[in-house]
Amino acid sequence: MRILPLAVAACAAVSLTACNSPADKAAEAKADSLEAQAAASPNEAQEKSLNAQADAIEQQAGNADGGATTANTPDTSPSK
């Protein structure tokens, strides 16, 4: 019966590794950069386009692990 807790701990460690993958971090950094550009843009159309690009990058990164993580799923509600 001691094997079960060890197996659960191993699965948890693997899940945490997927959450912090280098690809996920790179995608998040790129999306953050696009969002910063959008916030600085005086053009509303450009702002929406940059935010849409950032959302797409975040969505792809969120789905890269088959949906095992949802913490980085972007808010897809329209900009106000």
N, C-alpha and C positions, 0 to 999 in steps of 0.2 A: 504493500500500500504506500510505501514511501516513494515509489516511482511516479505516481500520479502528480504529487506536488512539484516534482522536478520537471516533469513534462509540461505542466502548466507554466512554470517559470521560464522554461526554454521558449515556449510559444510567445510569451509576453516579451521576451527579449528580442525575438525576431520581429515582432510587430513594431516595437519601438525603433528598430533599425530602419524599417521601411518608412516610418514617419520622418526620419531625419536624413534621408538619402541625399547625396550630393546633387543629384539631378533635381530633386524637389527644392533644395535650397537655392540652386541657380535659377530655377523658374520663378521662385518667389522674389528673388532679387531683381530679375528682369521686369516682372510685373510691377514691383514697387517703383522701379525707375520710370516705367510708362505712366503710372498713376501720378507720380510727382510732376512729370512733364504735362500731364492733363490738367493738374491743379494750377500750374503756372501759365497755361495757355489762355489768352484773351478771347480766343475763337471758340464758341460753343460747339460747333460741328467737329472741330479738331479734338476738343476735350472729350466728346462722346466717343469719337473714333479711337482715341488712345485708351480710354477706359474699357472699351469693348475688346481691344487687343489684350489688355492686361487680364481681363476676365477670362478670355480664351486660353491664355497661357496658364493661369491658375487652374482652370477647369481641366486642362490636359494633365497638369501635374497631379491634380487630385485623383484623376482616373488612372494614372500610370500604375498604381498598385492594385488595380482591380476593385477599387472601392473599399479597401481595407481601412482607409482613414477618411475622415470627413472634416477634420479640423481646418483644412485649407480650402474647402469648397467656397468659392466666391459668392457674394450676395449678388444675385442677378436682377434685383429690382432696378427699375429705371432711375437714372440720376434725377435729382430734384432741381 
